Amino acid sequence: MIQPMIDFFSHFQTAVHYGFHLIVPGLVARVFFKSQWKVAWLIMVATMVVDLDHLVASPIFDPHRCSIGFHPLHSLNAHVVYVLMMLIPNTYVRMAAIGLLFHMVTDLQDCIWMGL
């Protein structure tokens, strides 16, 4: 009885995680970058390249590991850089910063759901 619930929650968490990585940036782009929403969405989605830092971990993927604070591009120092990017008066840099920060929030949500 409990295993189907665990399986459901696992699939739900995965769907929410990737939905937040792919769909929510589109909504943010439509609201805040109306005239350039497609470019904004592509830039925000492209910031998922920060997950390449998972390649330096062993194992590369661990479903029970919190990325925040573990991987170099998910560290507090990296977060500070992403916030500072918001101060650069360039729309594209700010789009990237928003994407990176939202990526970190999405990953943090997983850490919270995992109880870490």
JOTABEL-V224545 format. One record per backbone hydrogen bond with DSSP energy under -0.5 kcal/mol. NH is the residue of the N-H (numbers start at 0). CO is the residue of the C=O. If there is no record, write none. Layout:
nh = (NH:NH)
co = (CO:CO)
This chain:
nh = (4:5:6:7:8:9:10:11:12:13:14:15:16:17:18:19:20:21:22:23:24:25:25:26:27:28:29:30:31:32:35:36:39:40:41:42:43:44:45:46:47:48:49:50:51:52:53:54:55:56:64:66:68:69:70:73:74:78:79:80:81:82:83:84:85:85:86:87:89:93:94:95:96:97:98:99:100:101:102:103:104:105:106:107:108:109:110:111:112:113:114:115)
co = (0:1:2:3:4:5:6:7:8:9:10:11:12:13:14:15:16:17:18:18:19:21:22:22:23:24:25:26:27:28:32:33:35:36:37:38:39:40:41:42:44:45:46:47:48:49:50:51:52:53:61:64:73:66:66:70:71:74:75:76:77:78:79:80:81:82:83:84:87:89:90:91:92:93:94:95:96:97:98:99:100:101:102:103:104:105:106:107:108:109:111:110)
